[in-house]
Amino acid sequence: MKIEKFEDIKAWQIARELVREIYRITNDKEFMKDFGLKDQIRRAALCVCNVQYFRRI
């Protein structure tokens, strides 16, 4: 499989799915009560996507 753009990288695709799932989970009413925790978890999830992308460059 030829990789023409970073979206083609399987690790990035999996990380993106993880981010979507974390955002879905943190939309729960209980997470909304603790904005700091919700924000920290979401930022950490986004870092996973970014790290996978920059490793390939």
N, C-alpha and C positions, 0 to 999 in steps of 0.2 A: 504494500500500500504506500503510495507516494504522499508525502505530507506537503501540501502547498500553502497551508495557512495554519496558524496555531490551533484553530478550532478542530482540525483534523486529528490532533494528538489525543489518543485514547485517555491518557491520564488527565488531560484538561477536561474532557467530556465527563469523566467520572467525578472530578472535583466540582464541576458545574452542577451536576445532579445533587451532590452533597450540599452545596450552597442553597439550592432550591428547597431541599428537605429541611434544612436548618431554619430558613426563613419561614417555612410553613409551620414548623413546630414552635418557633418563637413568636408567632402571631397569636398564640394561645392567651387567654385572659390572664392566666397566672404570670406569664412572662411580662405582660404589659404593666404589671404592678411595679416591677423592678427594671426601670429603663436602663440603668447602668449595666446590669447583667445581660439584658437582651442585646444592648449595643455591643458589648464586649464579645459576646458569642458570635454575633453577626460579622463583626470586623475580623475575627479570627478565621471564620469560614471563608471570607473573601481573600484572606492572605493565602489560603491553600491554593485557590485558583491562580493567584498571581505568581506564586512560587513555581507551580508547575509550568506556567508559561515562560517565565524568565530562565528556567533551567535549559530550555531548548534553544535559546537565542545564542 
